Amino acid sequence: MNVLTAPLSWLYGLGVSLRNRHYDRNPEASTRLSARVVSVGNLTVGGSGKTPVVAALARKLLGRGERVAVLSRGYGRRSKSAFVLVSDGNRILASAEDSGDEPLELAQETPGLAVAVGPDRAAVGRDLLDRLGPHVLLLDDGFQYRRLHRDLDLVCFDAREPVASMKLLPRGRLREPLESLSRAHAVVWTRWSDDAPGEELRRLVSRAAPQLPSIRTRHRLAGFAPLDGSEALGAESFRGRPVGVLLGVARPERVLESIPAEVVFTATRRDHHWWDPSEMKVLAEDAKRKGAVALLTTGKDATKMAFAPASVPLYVIRIETEILDSSVLAALLDRLPR
């Protein structure tokens, strides 16, 4: 397999190198907006935990009295609109079909946060500033989006990512070589724990960019929210109890690791899957036959679930991200231009 994919990885790397060289040599190719721009991105494909970092960073900036907006391409949405205002910071203004799942989840879970989507995020940012006025702009999944100038580049790595995956696509999971970290301002380690097995990966990243500060973040199970909006349950509510799980995410195994329950039924679909009511009804009945007392799903999946099956109650897994090195992040934010 490696013999077959090595030439493809070389060609892919050549394309990435030429594109980056173009932007490095032509800074004017990046649009500058009349706002401070912070990018949260990654070097690997899917599942690095960057969207929870965007939410945590948004809350941090909102807590500092900033007006904050997220710019997203709205991957997986069904609308082709060039600009969709998902939230103005006060109201949800779009559906998942118009916005995509992750932008809608961000808007729902972060009071005060404006969110806008569109394929040309430089144009989306300009339109948002024209409509809503000054904001700090957070560029979701922005490290490779070099058409927009940013003042701070944060690059996320899953602390549990195996070092063997650190090869360029299609041999591994890297969108760009590790040397691209030279244009970042900090590395963000997601899903950190003291026993995280990624010491070899951390050494590899440190060798590629020894000058970069590190910010550790930790995911915490906060509880389970019923899809109908009624009272949420605590994090220990399903410990040892049989449950079913519905997941349409990039790394379902990461979600399953976080659930303190006996998972007796699992239905996984490709990332950004649209859940059909008839499909969910069948899955709920299958889960019930296996003894599940509840169905669990992610907030991202829940944005595309208009139907709660009657046979088994459906709960959203609520995950919170804690920034462990908050002083490092605060120092970086303090250096943003005014």
HUZI-V472803 format. One record per residue. RES is the residue in one small letter. PHI is phi in degrees with one decimal (* if undefined). Layout:
# HUZI-V472803
((RES,PHI) (RES,PHI))
This chain:
# HUZI-V472803
((m,*) (n,-63.3) (v,-62.5) (l,-74.8) (t,-89.2) (a,-57.9) (p,-62.5) (l,-66.4) (s,-63.7) (w,-64.4) (l,-65.2) (y,-61.0) (g,-61.5) (l,-63.2) (g,-61.4) (v,-61.9) (s,-62.8) (l,-64.8) (r,-64.5) (n,-64.2) (r,-61.9) (h,-59.4) (y,-72.4) (d,-63.0) (r,-87.7) (n,-130.5) (p,-57.1) (e,-68.3) (a,-71.5) (s,-96.4) (t,-70.8) (r,-104.5) (l,-100.5) (s,-83.6) (a,-159.7) (r,-80.6) (v,-121.5) (v,-119.2) (s,-99.6) (v,-118.6) (g,-142.1) (n,-156.0) (l,-103.9) (t,-106.5) (v,-83.2) (g,53.3) (g,78.6) (s,-89.8) (g,83.3) (k,-74.0) (t,-63.4) (p,-60.5) (v,-67.9) (v,-57.7) (a,-62.7) (a,-65.2) (l,-66.8) (a,-61.0) (r,-62.5) (k,-62.6) (l,-68.2) (l,-61.4) (g,-67.1) (r,-88.6) (g,86.5) (e,-82.8) (r,-90.8) (v,-127.4) (a,-137.9) (v,-101.1) (l,-108.8) (s,-136.1) (r,-77.8) (g,69.2) (y,-60.3) (g,89.1) (r,-72.5) (r,-94.8) (s,-75.8) (k,-106.3) (s,-61.0) (a,-73.3) (f,-145.9) (v,-129.7) (l,-88.6) (v,-74.7) (s,-150.3) (d,-94.9) (g,97.4) (n,-118.7) (r,-134.8) (i,-80.1) (l,-117.0) (a,-145.2) (s,-95.5) (a,-62.6) (e,-62.3) (d,-81.4) (s,-104.1) (g,93.6) (d,-72.3) (e,-67.1) (p,-60.1) (l,-66.9) (e,-60.4) (l,-59.1) (a,-65.9) (q,-69.6) (e,-91.1) (t,-128.0) (p,-57.8) (g,92.4) (l,-90.7) (a,-85.4) (v,-139.4) (a,-137.8) (v,-131.6) (g,167.4) (p,-68.1) (d,-102.7) (r,-70.5) (a,-64.7) (a,-67.8) (v,-61.1) (g,-62.5) (r,-63.3) (d,-64.4) (l,-62.4) (l,-64.6) (d,-64.4) (r,-83.0) (l,-111.5) (g,86.5) (p,-59.0) (h,-146.8) (v,-80.6) (l,-100.3) (l,-102.7) (l,-93.5) (d,-78.6) (d,56.7) (g,-107.7) (f,-63.0) (q,-86.9) (y,-88.8) (r,-89.5) (r,-72.1) (l,-119.5) (h,-66.1) (r,-129.0) (d,-95.1) (l,-148.3) (d,-115.9) (l,-108.6) (v,-118.2) (c,-94.8) (f,-130.3) (d,-71.4) (a,-62.6) (r,-104.7) (e,-67.4) (p,-67.8) (v,-64.8) (a,-63.1) (s,-83.5) (m,-83.0) (k,-128.4) (l,-64.9) (l,-54.6) (p,-91.4) (r,-69.1) (g,-134.5) (r,-113.4) (l,-81.5) (r,-78.3) (e,-141.5) (p,-66.7) (l,-58.9) (e,-62.2) (s,-64.7) (l,-62.2) (s,-62.3) (r,-99.1) (a,-89.0) (h,-110.7) (a,-164.4) (v,-102.3) (v,-110.8) (w,-94.0) (t,-95.1) (r,55.5) (w,-72.0) (s,-152.7) (d,-62.6) (d,-103.8) (a,-59.1) (p,-84.6) (g,-94.3) (e,-60.7) (e,-65.2) (l,-64.6) (r,-63.4) (r,-64.8) (l,-62.4) (v,-66.2) (s,-63.9) (r,-67.6) (a,-72.5) (a,-145.2) (p,-65.7) (q,-83.5) (l,-82.1) (p,-70.3) (s,-114.1) (i,-124.7) (r,-90.9) (t,-128.8) (r,-130.7) (h,-85.8) (r,-134.8) (l,-72.4) (a,-94.5) (g,146.4) (f,-134.6) (a,-107.9) (p,-61.1) (l,-63.6) (d,-82.2) (g,84.4) (s,-74.7) (e,-61.1) (a,-74.3) (l,-103.7) (g,-73.9) (a,-64.6) (e,-97.0) (s,-62.2) (f,-112.0) (r,-58.8) (g,76.0) (r,-99.3) (p,-77.6) (v,-135.3) (g,-107.7) (v,-132.9) (l,-114.2) (l,-136.1) (g,-123.4) (v,-129.9) (a,-68.3) (r,-128.7) (p,-59.4) (e,-62.8) (r,-66.3) (v,-69.3) (l,-60.2) (e,-63.6) (s,-90.0) (i,-96.5) (p,-85.0) (a,-152.6) (e,-92.1) (v,-82.2) (v,-102.6) (f,-150.9) (t,-134.0) (a,-123.5) (t,-110.9) (r,-132.6) (r,-64.1) (d,-56.3) (h,67.8) (h,-61.9) (w,-95.1) (w,-84.3) (d,-90.0) (p,-54.8) (s,-66.9) (e,-62.7) (m,-66.2) (k,-62.1) (v,-64.7) (l,-64.2) (a,-62.7) (e,-66.7) (d,-62.8) (a,-63.6) (k,-64.3) (r,-62.5) (k,-89.1) (g,97.0) (a,-67.1) (v,-92.4) (a,-160.2) (l,-108.2) (l,-117.6) (t,-149.7) (t,-89.8) (g,-62.4) (k,-62.1) (d,-66.2) (a,-63.6) (t,-64.7) (k,-114.7) (m,-118.0) (a,-85.4) (f,-125.5) (a,-105.6) (p,-61.0) (a,-77.3) (s,-72.2) (v,-139.1) (p,-64.9) (l,-113.7) (y,-125.2) (v,-94.6) (i,-72.8) (r,-99.9) (i,-110.9) (e,-111.3) (t,-109.2) (e,-105.3) (i,-88.5) (l,-78.4) (d,-102.8) (s,-66.5) (s,-69.1) (v,-66.3) (l,-63.9) (a,-60.3) (a,-63.9) (l,-67.3) (l,-67.2) (d,-63.3) (r,-86.8) (l,-63.5) (p,-64.3) (r,-104.1))
